[in-house]
């Protein structure tokens, strides 16, 4: 239509309803404009605290997500072979009866035979609780292969974390460092914040191998080599320590840097913090004429941060800060020593350290706001270090991500830049104690439910979910000696482990929004083959039953025995709960709901309703009343209002109690959802002005947080500069304590459970002895399960390039690339490489080349990109699709030219015989090491001939 003929004044619809977006993880408030019951337009809700009316391409395109041709429309039962997409439509009664039969048999026999794993699920407060009531320990969520090591590092260090539990002080920051931040997560709040920083001239530094999105508007791009962020952070710490630019007052007031650590090699308490008879941590403090050993939390003392002392029993101890200084002041972390590995020259590293110090100490902020600390001391002002940091998946998707993130947090601490004006800030309900008190469930109660939720935080070896021999009890091996701090579980390993019967077989794999048949799986071709693998003895599938719930016809649908079609996010109630993944900002607590703005035009049901229905049919505790009748017959909307985790504490914090007069705590209010709808489907309560900063030790904040049931007491949260929890595991590995790792795990646990962060490279064992393996040509979409032998040679010589993916701002996971509006932005992906790298390999822009890794090779089209670090190649992730999925045309660019790097990434680290030794993951948390992939480039004989192909190792010709 010619622009002159546009009628800009025509109404967008006859009704406007508010709800919450689901096109990414921001969970922005939106207004949905309806015309005769059909969605006509979506815009941002100006009153919503997350996005304040801002909307992105994904959010606007939600209309095409809702009307996608890929929507499922009826329950499906497999009638052919798995993977063949042979189904018959069935009614819901038959589908639910069948699921109830399978699940009921399991619960009567052994609840752990159910593996219930959810992908990009925003209702984990329900799904995790349901798994607990069912009694299975085998539940996990998306975070296990997204950012669990970053989340765990934050929770074990400072009781919060980057992204969903914290944010930069957008109003006062003068220097922001973005570490590995792509554009898809939390995009609208970050865009709003970056706009504020640019408007007032604050400096933004982007540390990332790739310069796109936020990095493109940064004042400085630091093109780092993937997986070396922790080394760069260590070098910055080194420079600051040598320049004596450290906020010691902050450290001794808010962290355990001054706590005394016992030095007693071979002793069972070596490396533990010295304590008095009542368990209080001790420190050395200057007295009038001598050094005294006193309680570390005493007020009016002058603690020492260096120096060896003797305890009353004669043992030697030193402050934790001294151990930290000994490590990071060593030459190993000198800028000149790390420059080549990081790809960042020493001069730049030293300049960045000077800039950080200058802003933190010479440009300190003094807010005239009175406040009272947790010890009762009154302060006339709030002093701020206006240096802020934010990190995301670029540091997380590596096997060293936990310690990398810990390094960043300690860098923040020595600058005094955690929850002070201008720095990183907690978002309520955080901070929690570090680590939080909830531990993973391990035992079943008399009614069959687990004694706690299946996910949580391990505090000591006794909390591990292992058997009497120390072997993993969970199918994904989370919370075992292999990956003790796997707070979100390990979704990426469930299929391989279940297929191999390692540690045992399961009966049913129950997946929700987890596209394990494609982009949510490492070693994708092998994973698809494993889902179809049969037991030679019985002829039955190794995983007997697969139930899959999703709104769309994704790649994983083809491998399901039973498909339960979900609604779109505009057709159901959802709960964005403070008990789950909150949407708060640093100045206030928020939660929200989704409401159905349209009714389904297909035979689909909200998965949350289905889950509650299944629970009632199975007579799970908490899902039926004393007479055995369903407790929530009206579905999830009823559950959201009436369910209580503790008396007065439910999923929603707003409008509780009689008449909706209470916030945070109160009896269920039958009109609660109506109040949310009246207020734009969200609730927000501001933090008191005196509680906005120093939340970990601010009485004004802690009392406010306790009144809302965010914390159980007003005791301060001590920042874990020295992570004593990790030392407990090291001592167990040395042979101390009742719970000790199996012999084969001892060296691994001792090395990686260091209470101070350190840098180590990828764990991938590319070097080794073995025969060179060839690649047989296979289908351009699949390959059989293959376990090639490691090849000989030095790893970086054979595979000199790091291969990573980025997630584009305009798409989110696999969802966006089936959306007809978003597909107009990009319908296929390319392999991007620096022009210098291209020239070294004789590659011209637009050439088709082979990208070769340990597991095989991909034929992809290359594009040169100056915003790529020379040692890195990368691509947009999840744009390439499997033919037959998402109801795209067979010749759609996503199918023909789009590709997936996942094919080259193994889910396991393997011994020389090809057998899986452990997960290809962070050894502390189990975070999938997606970005540790090493590759090389090989020329194609016909570089201008189009056509994507996949050739995987060990495949037959």
TIZA-546087 format. One record per residue (C-alpha): x negated, y, z negated. Coordinates in steps of 0.2 Angstrom, whole numbers, padded with zeros to 4 digits, always signed. Each point is the difference from the previous one (the first is absolute). Example, Ala and Ser with C-alpha at 12.3 -4.5 7.8 and 13.67 -1.06 7.14 Angstrom:
-0062-0022-0039/-0006+0017+0003/
This chain:
+0000+0000+0000/-0007+0017+0005/-0005+0010-0016/+0012+0014+0004/+0015-0011-0001/-0004-0006-0018/+0014+0004-0012/-0010+0004-0015/+0016+0005-0010/+0009-0016+0002/+0003-0010-0016/-0011-0015-0003/+0015-0010-0007/+0016+0001-0010/-0008-0007-0017/-0017+0002-0008/-0006-0012-0013/-0016-0001-0010/-0011-0015-0003/-0018-0005-0001/-0011-0004+0016/-0008-0017+0002/-0011+0003+0015/-0015+0000-0010/-0006+0000-0019/+0003+0018-0003/+0019-0002-0004/+0005+0017+0005/+0017+0007-0002/+0010+0001+0016/+0017+0006+0006/+0009-0011+0012/+0012+0009+0012/+0014-0011+0006/+0013+0002+0014/+0015-0012+0000/-0010-0012-0012/-0015+0000+0011/-0017+0007-0004/-0004+0015+0011/-0015+0008-0008/-0011-0001-0015/-0009+0014-0009/-0009+0003-0016/+0009+0005-0016/-0007+0017-0006/+0005-0004-0018/-0010-0016-0001/-0015+0001-0011/-0011-0011+0011/+0001+0008+0017/+0010+0016-0003/+0008-0001+0017/-0015-0005+0010/+0002-0014+0011/-0012-0010+0011/+0002-0009+0017/+0003-0016-0009/+0014+0007-0011/+0009+0009+0015/-0001-0016+0010/+0009-0010-0014/+0016+0002+0011/-0009-0012+0013/-0006-0011-0014/+0018-0002-0005/+0007-0003+0018/-0015-0011+0005/+0004-0014+0012/-0012-0011-0011/+0013+0000-0014/+0005-0017-0006/+0019-0003+0000/+0004-0017-0007/-0008-0013-0012/-0010-0012+0011/-0005-0019-0003/-0014-0007+0010/+0005-0014+0012/-0016-0002+0009/-0019-0001-0004/-0007+0014-0011/-0006+0014+0011/+0011-0004+0015/+0014+0013-0006/+0013-0014+0002/+0014+0005-0012/+0019-0002-0002/+0010+0014-0009/+0008-0005-0016/+0012+0008-0013/-0006+0007-0016/+0008-0013-0010/-0010-0014+0009/-0016+0010-0001/+0002+0004-0019/+0005-0018-0004/-0015-0007+0009/-0012+0013-0008/+0008-0004-0017/-0002-0019+0003/-0019+0002+0004/-0003+0012-0014/+0010-0010-0012/-0009-0016+0003/-0017+0009-0003/+0006+0008-0016/+0006-0016-0007/-0017-0009+0005/-0013+0014-0001/+0003+0018+0002/-0018+0003+0006/+0004-0009+0016/+0009+0017+0006/-0012+0013+0006/+0010+0016+0001/-0011+0014+0008/+0006+0017+0006/-0008+0012+0012/+0004+0018+0002/+0014-0002-0014/+0005+0016-0009/+0010-0010-0013/-0013-0010-0009/+0008+0004-0017/+0014-0012+0006/-0010-0013+0010/-0013-0002-0013/+0013-0001-0014/+0010-0013+0011/-0016-0011+0002/-0002+0001-0019/+0017-0006-0003/-0002-0014+0013/-0016-0005-0010/-0012+0000+0014/-0018+0007-0003/-0001+0001+0019/+0006+0017+0004/-0011+0014+0008/+0003+0017+0008/-0007+0010+0015/-0013+0009-0011/-0011-0016+0000/-0006+0004+0017/+0002+0018+0001/-0008+0009-0015/+0000-0010-0015/-0018+0002-0004/+0002+0019+0000/+0016-0001-0011/-0008-0013-0012/-0016+0011-0001/+0010+0015-0005/+0011-0010-0012/-0015-0008-0009/-0010+0016+0000/+0012+0015-0003/+0018-0007-0002/+0005+0007+0017/-0006-0001+0018/-0002+0010+0016/+0016+0001+0011/+0016-0006-0008/-0006+0003-0018/-0009+0017+0002/-0004+0014+0012/-0012+0015+0003/+0005+0016-0009/+0006+0008+0017/+0003+0017-0009/-0017+0003-0007/-0012-0012+0008/-0015+0009+0008/-0009-0015+0007/+0008-0016+0006/-0009-0016+0005/+0011-0012+0010/-0008-0018-0001/+0007-0012+0013/+0017+0008+0002/+0010-0004+0015/+0015+0009+0005/+0015-0013-0003/+0000+0000-0019/+0009+0014-0010/-0002+0011+0016/+0013+0014-0003/-0006+0004-0018/-0018+0000+0006/+0004+0011+0015/+0009+0012-0012/-0015+0000-0011/-0013+0002+0013/+0010+0015+0007/-0002+0008-0017/-0018-0003+0000/-0003+0007+0017/+0010+0015-0003/-0011+0005-0015/-0017-0005+0007/-0004-0015-0010/-0012-0012+0007/+0005-0017+0006/-0013-0014+0003/+0006-0016+0009/-0011-0015-0003/+0005-0013+0013/-0008-0009+0014/+0014+0007+0012/+0005+0018+0002/+0019+0000+0003/+0015+0008-0008/-0004+0008-0017/-0019-0001+0004/+0003+0010+0016/+0005+0015-0010/-0013-0002-0013/-0014+0013-0002/-0013-0014+0000/+0000-0018+0007/-0012-0012-0008/-0001-0015+0012/-0005-0013-0012/-0003-0019+0004/+0014-0011-0005/-0001-0008-0017/-0014+0012-0007/+0011+0013-0008/-0005-0006-0017/-0018+0002+0004/+0003+0018+0006/+0009+0003-0017/-0014-0008-0009/-0013+0012+0009/+0011+0015-0005/+0000-0006-0018/-0019-0002+0001/-0002+0018+0006/+0011+0007-0013/-0008-0009-0014/-0018+0005+0006/+0007+0018+0001/+0008-0001-0018/+0017+0005+0007/+0011-0010-0011/+0014+0004-0011/-0005-0008-0016/+0013+0008-0010/+0014-0008+0011/-0009-0017-0001/-0001-0001-0019/+0018+0007-0002/+0010-0010+0012/-0011-0015+0005/-0009-0014-0008/-0017+0006+0007/-0007+0003-0018/+0006-0017-0007/-0014-0011-0005/-0003-0015+0010/-0009-0015-0008/-0016-0006+0007/-0003-0018-0005/-0005-0011+0014/+0007-0018-0002/+0012+0006-0014/+0019-0003+0002/+0003+0019-0002/-0014+0007+0012/+0007+0014+0010/+0015+0002-0011/+0004+0017-0009/-0005+0000-0018/+0015+0001-0012/+0003+0002-0019/+0009-0013-0010/+0017+0007+0005/-0004-0001+0018/-0004+0019+0003/-0013+0004+0013/-0016+0007-0007/-0012+0014+0006/-0016+0008-0005/+0002+0018-0006/-0012+0014-0005/+0001+0003-0019/-0008+0014-0010/-0016-0010-0002/+0002-0016+0009/+0010-0010+0013/+0015-0008-0007/+0011-0015+0006/+0018+0006+0000/+0017-0003+0008/-0001+0005+0018/+0017+0008-0001/-0004+0011-0015/+0002+0019+0002/-0013+0013-0005/-0015-0011+0005/-0014+0002+0013/-0002-0017+0008/-0016-0005+0009/+0001-0006+0017/-0018-0007+0001/-0011-0008-0012/-0002-0017-0008/+0007-0003-0018/+0001-0014-0012/+0016-0005-0007/+0003-0005-0018/-0003-0018+0004/-0016+0003+0008/+0006-0002+0018/-0006+0013+0014/+0013+0010+0009/-0001+0015+0013/+0014+0011+0006/+0009-0005+0015/-0006+0015+0009/-0018-0005-0002/+0004-0016+0010/+0008+0010+0013/-0014+0012+0002/-0013-0014+0000/+0009-0007+0015/+0004+0015+0010/-0016+0010-0003/-0010-0014+0007/-0008+0001+0017/+0013-0012+0008/+0013+0014+0000/-0011+0014+0005/+0007+0008+0016/-0016-0004+0010/+0003-0018-0005/+0018-0002+0005/+0000+0012+0016/-0003-0013+0013/+0012-0013-0007/+0014+0013-0002/-0003+0009+0016/-0001+0017-0010/-0016+0009+0000/-0008+0004-0017/+0001+0019+0003/+0019-0001+0002/+0002-0011-0016/-0010+0012-0010/+0010+0015+0007/+0016-0008-0004/-0006-0003-0018/-0004+0018-0002/+0016+0005+0007/+0010-0011-0012/-0010+0007-0015/+0002+0018+0006/+0019-0001+0001/+0002-0011-0016/-0012+0011-0011/-0002+0017+0008/+0018+0002+0005/+0009-0008-0015/+0018+0005-0002/+0007+0007-0017/+0019-0001-0001/+0007+0010-0014/+0011-0014-0006/+0000-0006-0018/+0001-0018-0004/-0003-0013-0013/-0011-0015+0002/+0004-0018-0006/-0011+0003-0016/+0010+0015-0005/-0013+0014+0006/+0008+0015+0007/-0008+0008+0016/+0003+0017+0006/-0003-0004+0019/-0002-0014+0012/-0017-0001+0008/-0001-0008+0018/-0013-0006+0011/+0008+0003+0017/-0007-0015+0009/+0012-0013+0006/-0001-0017+0008/+0012-0011+0009/-0003-0017+0007/+0009-0013+0010/-0001-0016+0010/-0017+0005+0008/-0009-0004-0016/+0012-0013-0006/+0000-0013+0015/-0018-0006-0005/-0006-0013-0011/-0009+0013-0010/+0015+0012-0002/+0003-0003-0018/-0018+0006-0005/+0001+0014+0013/+0016+0007-0007/-0008-0002-0018/-0015+0010+0007/+0011+0014+0006/+0009+0001-0017/-0016+0001-0009/-0006+0014+0012/+0016+0009-0005/-0003-0003-0018/-0017+0007-0001/+0007+0016+0009/+0014+0001-0013/+0012-0001+0014/+0014-0012-0005/+0016+0008-0005/-0007+0017-0002/+0006+0016+0009/-0006-0002+0019/-0005-0018-0001/+0009-0017+0002/+0016-0001-0010/+0011-0014-0007/+0017-0002+0006/+0013-0005-0013/+0003-0013-0007/-0019-0001+0001/-0012-0001-0009/+0002-0017-0008/-0013-0008-0012/-0015-0006+0010/+0004-0014+0004/+0019+0000-0003/+0007-0013-0012/+0010-0011+0011/-0009-0016+0004/+0005-0013+0014/+0013-0013-0005/-0008-0017-0003/+0013-0011-0009/+0018-0004+0001/+0013+0003-0013/+0013-0013-0005/+0012+0008+0013/-0013-0003+0013/-0004+0019+0002/-0018+0005+0000/-0006+0008-0017/-0005+0016+0010/+0001+0007+0017/-0011-0010+0013/-0011+0015+0003/-0010+0011-0013/-0017+0004-0007/-0012-0012-0007/-0009+0006-0016/-0011-0015-0004/-0003-0018+0007/+0014-0006-0011/+0012+0009+0011/-0005-0009+0016/+0013-0011+0009/-0011-0016+0001/+0001-0018-0006/-0010-0009-0014/-0014-0002+0012/-0001+0018+0005/+0008-0003+0017/+0013+0012+0008/+0018-0003-0004/+0007+0012+0013/+0001-0005+0018/-0009+0016+0005/-0013-0002-0013/+0003+0017-0008/-0004+0002-0018/-0012-0014+0001/-0019+0000-0002/-0002+0004+0018/+0010+0016-0001/+0005+0004-0018/+0007+0018+0002/+0011-0004+0015/+0014+0012-0007/+0011-0002+0015/-0004-0018+0005/-0008-0005+0017/+0014-0001+0013/-0013-0003+0014/-0006-0017-0007/+0017-0009-0004/+0002-0008+0017/-0018-0007+0002/+0000-0006-0018/+0017-0008+0001/-0004-0009+0017/-0016-0007-0007/+0008-0005-0017/-0013+0010-0009/+0003+0001-0014/+0017-0010+0004/+0014-0001+0012/+0016+0011-0001/+0017-0004+0006/+0007+0017+0005/-0008+0016+0006/+0012+0014-0002/-0005+0016+0008/+0008+0017+0000/-0006+0013+0013/-0017-0009+0001/-0005-0002+0018/-0012-0014-0003/+0002-0006+0017/-0009+0015+0007/-0008+0016-0007/+0002-0005-0019/-0011-0015+0002/-0019-0001+0002/-0006-0013+0013/+0017+0002+0008/+0000-0014+0013/-0006-0013-0013/+0014+0006-0012/+0013-0002+0013/-0007-0018+0003/+0000-0004-0018/+0019+0005-0001/+0003-0014+0013/-0012-0013-0007/+0007-0017-0005/-0006-0013-0012/-0007-0014+0010/+0007-0013-0013/+0018+0006-0001/+0002+0010+0016/+0008+0014-0010/-0006+0018+0000/-0014+0003-0013/+0011+0014-0006/+0017-0008+0000/+0011+0015-0001/-0002+0018+0006/+0013+0013-0004/-0002+0017+0007/+0009+0016-0003/-0002+0015+0011/+0011+0013+0009/-0010-0002+0016/-0005-0014+0012/-0018+0000-0004/-0013-0013+0005/+0003-0009-0017/+0018-0004+0004/-0006-0013+0013/-0008-0010-0014/+0015+0000-0012/+0012-0015-0004/+0013+0012-0007/+0001+0019+0005/+0010+0011-0012/+0003+0017+0010/-0002+0015-0011/+0009+0017+0003/-0010+0016+0006/-0004+0012-0014/+0015+0011+0005/+0012-0014-0004/-0004-0004-0018/-0004+0005-0017/-0018+0000-0006/-0008+0006-0016/-0016+0010+0000/-0004-0003-0018/-0012+0006-0013/-0002-0018-0005/-0007-0004+0018/-0009+0012+0011/+0005+0018-0005/+0002+0015+0011/-0005+0012-0014/-0011+0015+0002/-0013+0006-0013/+0012+0013-0007/+0015-0011-0002/+0008-0017+0000/+0011-0005+0014/+0010-0015+0006/+0013-0003+0014/+0012-0011+0008/+0006-0005+0017/+0018+0000+0004/+0009-0008+0015/+0004+0014+0012/+0007-0012+0013/+0008-0017-0001/-0009-0014+0009/+0007-0005+0017/-0008-0017-0001/+0002-0015-0011/-0014+0005-0011/-0002+0003-0019/-0012+0010-0011/-0014-0012-0005/+0001+0006-0018/+0019-0005+0000/-0005-0017+0007/-0014-0002-0013/+0013+0003-0014/+0012-0011+0008/-0013-0014+0001/-0005+0002-0018/+0018-0001-0006/+0003-0016+0011/-0016-0007-0008/+0006+0005-0017/-0016+0009-0004/-0001+0008-0018/+0005+0018+0001/+0010-0002+0016/+0015-0009-0007/+0009+0004-0016/+0004-0012-0015/+0014-0008+0010/-0011-0003+0015/+0008+0014+0011/-0010+0012+0011/-0006+0014-0011/-0001+0012+0015/+0014-0005+0011/+0000+0017+0009/-0018-0002+0005/-0015+0011-0002/+0009+0016-0003/+0007-0008-0016/-0017-0007-0005/-0008+0017+0002/+0012+0008-0012/+0003-0014-0013/-0016-0010+0000/-0011+0005-0015/-0019-0006-0003/+0001+0006-0018/+0015+0008-0009/+0004+0016+0008/-0014-0002+0014/+0006-0004+0017/-0005+0002+0018/+0005+0018+0001/-0004+0014-0012/+0012+0013+0004/+0018+0003-0007/-0001-0014-0013/+0011-0003-0015/+0018+0005-0003/+0005+0014+0012/-0017-0001+0008/-0008+0012-0013/-0016-0009-0002/-0016-0001+0009/-0012-0014+0000/+0009-0010-0014/+0018-0004-0002/+0014-0012+0002/+0005-0005+0017/+0012+0014+0008/+0013-0007+0012/+0000+0017+0009/-0019+0001+0002/-0001-0004+0019/+0013+0014+0003/-0011+0012-0010/-0015-0004+0011/+0010+0002+0016/+0007+0017-0006/-0018+0005-0003/-0007-0005+0017/-0004-0018-0005/-0014+0005-0012/-0004+0005-0018/-0014+0011-0005/-0006+0006-0017/-0014+0012-0002/-0015-0003-0012/-0001+0014-0013/-0012+0014+0004/-0011-0005-0015/-0001-0018+0006/-0005+0003+0018/-0018-0004-0002/-0011-0012-0010/+0015-0012+0000/-0011-0014-0007/-0003+0010-0016/+0013+0013-0001/+0012-0001-0014/+0013+0011+0009/+0000-0012+0015/-0001-0016-0010/+0015+0005-0011/+0010+0004+0016/-0005-0016+0008/+0004-0010-0015/+0018+0008-0001/+0002-0007+0018/-0007-0017-0005/-0015+0002+0012/-0012-0004-0014/+0002-0009-0017/-0010+0012-0011/-0008+0017+0000/-0017-0008-0002/-0013+0007+0013/-0005-0010+0015/-0018-0002+0000/-0008+0000+0017/-0011-0015+0003/-0016+0007+0006/-0007-0017-0006/+0012-0014+0004/-0002-0012-0015/+0014-0011+0007/-0012-0005+0014/-0014-0005-0012/+0012-0013-0008/-0001-0009+0016/-0018+0001+0002/-0003-0007-0017/+0012-0014+0004/-0011-0004+0015/-0015+0000-0011/+0008-0014-0010/+0008+0010-0014/+0018-0002-0006/+0013-0014+0001/+0005+0005+0018/-0014-0002+0012/-0001-0001+0019/-0004-0016+0010/-0018-0002+0003/+0001+0005+0018/+0008+0017-0004/-0012+0005-0014/-0012+0009+0010/+0013+0009+0010/+0010+0006-0016/-0016+0006-0008/-0006+0010+0015/+0016+0009+0004/+0008+0003-0017/-0013+0013-0004/+0008+0013-0012/-0009+0014+0010/+0004+0002+0018/-0013-0005+0013/-0002-0001+0019/-0001-0017+0009/+0002-0003+0019/+0013-0011+0008/+0002-0018-0007/+0002-0007+0018/-0013-0014+0002/-0004+0002+0019/-0017-0006-0002/-0004-0018-0002/-0005-0016+0009/+0011-0008+0013/+0003-0003+0018/+0005+0014+0011/+0018-0002+0004/+0009+0003+0016/+0017+0008+0003/+0013-0010+0010/+0013+0010+0009/+0017+0000-0008/+0017+0009+0002/-0002+0018-0001/+0012+0000-0015/-0005-0016-0011/-0014-0012-0004/+0000-0015-0010/-0007-0001-0018/-0019+0000+0002/-0014+0000-0013/-0016+0003+0009/-0017-0002-0007/-0009+0016-0005/-0013+0005+0014/-0018+0002-0003/-0008+0017+0000/-0001+0016-0010/+0018+0007-0002/-0003+0018+0006/-0011-0006+0014/+0014-0012+0007/+0015+0012-0005/-0007+0017-0002/+0016+0010+0000/+0013+0002-0013/+0018-0002+0006/+0015+0008-0009/+0017+0006+0003/+0009+0016-0004/+0019+0002-0002/+0007+0015+0010/+0010+0014-0008/+0014-0003+0013/+0002-0019-0004/+0001-0011-0016/-0006-0018+0000/+0009-0010+0014/+0017+0009-0002/-0004+0015+0010/-0006-0008+0016/+0017-0007+0004/+0008+0017-0002/+0005+0008+0017/-0004+0017-0005/-0017-0004-0009/-0005-0011+0015/+0000+0016+0011/-0015+0006-0011/-0009-0017+0002/+0004-0016+0008/-0016-0009-0001/-0017+0002-0009/-0018+0002+0006/-0017-0004-0008/-0008+0016-0004/-0019+0002-0001/-0013+0014-0001/-0006+0006+0017/-0018-0004-0006/+0005-0018-0004/+0009-0001+0017/-0015+0006+0009/-0011-0013-0009/+0011-0014+0006/+0002+0006+0017/+0019+0003-0003/+0009+0014+0009/+0016+0008-0006/+0015-0011+0005/-0011-0016+0003/+0007-0017-0006/-0012-0008-0011/-0002-0015-0012/+0000+0003-0018/-0008-0015-0008/+0000-0005-0018/-0003-0016-0011/+0017-0008+0005/+0001+0004+0018/+0002+0015+0012/+0013+0012+0007/+0000+0008+0017/+0005+0018-0004/+0000+0017+0009/-0013+0012-0007/+0001+0019-0002/-0014+0011-0005/+0004+0011-0015/-0012+0013-0008/+0009-0001-0016/-0007-0018-0003/-0015-0004-0010/-0013-0008+0011/-0001-0016-0009/+0019-0002+0000/+0014-0006+0012/+0018+0002-0004/+0018-0001+0006/+0017+0005-0005/+0007-0015-0009/+0017-0010+0002/+0004+0008+0017/-0004-0016+0010/+0014-0012-0001/+0004-0019+0003/+0010-0003+0016/+0018-0005-0005/+0000+0010-0016/+0009+0016-0004/+0010-0002+0016/-0012+0010+0010/-0001-0004+0019/-0012-0014+0005/-0010+0013+0009/+0000+0013-0013/-0017+0009-0003/+0000-0006-0018/+0000-0018+0007/-0011+0002+0015/-0014+0012-0006/+0002+0002-0018/-0011-0011-0011/-0002-0005-0019/-0017+0000-0008/+0007-0012-0013/-0004-0014+0011/-0018+0002-0003/+0001+0002-0019/-0001-0016-0010/+0011-0002-0016/-0014-0010-0008/-0018+0000-0003/-0006-0017+0006/-0014-0012-0004/-0011-0007+0014/+0011-0014+0003/+0014+0012+0004/+0010-0003-0016/+0008+0015-0009/-0011+0004-0015/+0010+0015-0006/+0011+0014+0006/-0008+0013+0012/+0004+0013-0014/-0006+0011-0014/-0007-0013-0013/+0007+0011-0014/+0018+0003+0006/+0003-0011+0016/+0003+0015+0011/-0001-0006+0018/-0017+0006+0008/+0008+0005+0016/-0013+0013+0004/-0015-0011-0003/+0001-0007+0018/-0016+0000+0010/+0000-0001+0019/-0010+0003+0015/+0005+0006+0018/-0003-0011+0015/+0003+0007+0018/+0013-0007+0011/-0004-0005+0018/+0015+0010+0006/+0001+0015-0012/+0014+0009+0010/+0011-0015+0001/+0015+0002-0012/+0005-0014-0012/-0001-0004-0018/-0006-0018-0005/-0004-0009-0016/-0013-0014-0001/-0003-0007-0017/-0014-0011-0007/+0002-0019+0001/+0015+0000+0011/+0002-0013+0014/-0003+0007+0018/
